[in-house]
Amino acid sequence: MKGRDAQYYEETLRLLSEILATLKENNSMLKEHNSVVSSIDERVRRIGVNTSNLH
């Protein structure tokens, strides 16, 4: 029974490690996405400010 328990825990640990790696990857992608969106927002805001100065 000990062999099966060890195998179960190893498999559980492997799956948890995969989940953690996926979460980290998704978090990195989300940070990158948010950075791009913030950059676009800033550029749009600047365009708005520049065009309002034309009036």
C-alpha positions in Angstrom: 0.0 0.0 0.0 2.9 2.3 0.7 4.0 2.2 -3.0 0.5 3.2 -4.1 0.4 6.0 -1.6 3.8 7.3 -2.7 2.7 7.1 -6.4 -0.6 9.0 -5.5 1.3 11.7 -3.7 3.9 12.0 -6.5 1.2 12.3 -9.1 -0.7 14.9 -7.0 2.5 16.9 -6.5 3.2 16.7 -10.3 -0.4 18.0 -11.1 -0.1 20.8 -8.5 3.2 21.8 -10.0 1.7 22.0 -13.5 -1.2 24.0 -12.1 1.2 26.4 -10.4 3.3 26.8 -13.6 0.1 27.5 -15.6 -1.0 30.1 -13.1 2.4 31.8 -13.2 2.4 31.9 -17.0 -1.2 33.3 -17.1 -0.2 35.9 -14.5 2.8 37.0 -16.6 0.6 37.1 -19.7 -2.0 39.2 -17.8 0.7 41.6 -16.6 1.9 42.0 -20.1 -1.6 42.6 -21.4 -2.3 45.2 -18.7 0.9 47.0 -19.5 -0.1 47.1 -23.2 -3.6 48.3 -22.4 -2.2 51.0 -20.1 0.2 52.2 -22.8 -2.7 52.4 -25.3 -4.8 54.2 -22.7 -2.0 56.7 -22.2 -1.6 57.3 -25.9 -5.3 57.8 -26.4 -5.4 60.2 -23.5 -2.5 62.2 -25.0 -4.3 62.3 -28.4 -7.4 63.6 -26.6 -5.5 66.3 -24.8 -3.7 67.3 -28.1 -6.9 67.5 -30.1 -8.7 69.5 -27.3 -5.9 72.0 -27.6 -6.8 72.6 -31.2 -10.2 74.1 -30.5 
